[in-house]
Amino acid sequence: MEDNKIIILMDHTIHHNEHHAEDFVSIAKDLRDAGANEAAELAESAANDINEAVKKLVEARDLYKKQL
């Protein structure tokens, strides 16, 4: 795969997963509002997991760009 395509794919995936994390936070809020606190905590944890994965992918992208 061409270098530019790899970076474009990584940028797209980063952005896409940031939106998933936002969705999970919204779901967690809805769960809390419904009184499902334990389920809300799991949804928040999932959002945090995605955010950590996004950070790693950003680091990978930036490292890859430096190597070009």
N, C-alpha and C positions, 0 to 999 in steps of 0.2 A: 504494500500500500504506500502511496506517496506521502511524504512528510506532511504536506499541507492538509491532506485528507485525514491523517491521523489526528492532527491538532483540531480540525473542524469537528471530527467525531467526539473527541474528548470534551471540547467546549459544549457541544450539544448535550452530551451525557451529564456533564456537570450541571448545566442549567435545568435539564429535565429532572434530575434527582433533587435539586433544590426545591422544585415545585412539589415533588412527592413529600418531602419533609414538611413543607407548609401545609399540605393536605392532612398529614398525620397529626400535626398540632391542632388543626381545626377539628378533626375527628375527636381528639382528646378533649377539647373544650366541650364538644357536644356530649361526650360521654360523662364528663363532670356535671354538666347541667342536668343530665338524666340520673345523676346519683350513682353512676357506675365508676367510682373512684379507682378501683383496682384496674379495671380495663383502661381507664384514662392514663394511668401510670404506665401501662404497657405500651400504649400508643405514643406517649411522650418519649419513652425509651427507644422505640422504633425510630422516631424522628431524630433523636440524638445519634443513633447508630448511622442513619443515612448521612447526617451532617458530618460525622467523622469520616465516613467513606468518601464524601465529596472533598473534604480537606486533603485526603490522601491522593485523590485523583488530580486535584489542583497542583499538589506538589509534584506528582509524576509528570503532568503536562509541562510545568515550568522547568523541570529538570531536562525533559526531552527537548524543549525549545533551546535551552542553553547548549545542548550537544550538537545542535544543527549548525 
